[in-house]
Amino acid sequence: SVDEFVTTSARYLEGARTIHQVHNAEMERVSDNRVAAIWSTEDYLVFPPADDTRPSSIHGYGHYYETWVLENGQWRIAKLELRRTILEIMPKELVQ
């Protein structure tokens, strides 16, 4: 469920320093009430050095693929998919 996702994500990200950027939107109006969009993305997460199960850092690149629909005068995301092109995970044991 959405609530479980939010709770689990918040717990995992607790204490982390993060940045999440999206760039270079490519949008195509498929119909009067539908838009297809692609965004490039980069994100970087740095976790606190406390001894836990999380890595030292995560650095990722990729693209968001979205479908937006117009419902009752409001644009809403109907579909969202992240396709990673690079995902670098730095284990704590490699950081001195």
Number of C-alpha atoms within 10 A of each C-alpha: 5 7 8 9 10 11 10 11 11 12 10 13 15 10 13 17 12 14 11 12 11 15 11 9 13 11 13 12 12 13 10 8 13 18 19 17 18 20 17 18 20 17 15 17 18 18 19 16 14 10 8 10 9 19 19 20 20 17 17 16 19 17 19 16 16 18 19 19 20 15 10 7 8 9 13 14 13 12 11 13 11 15 13 14 10 11 14 11 14 15 13 17 8 8 10 4
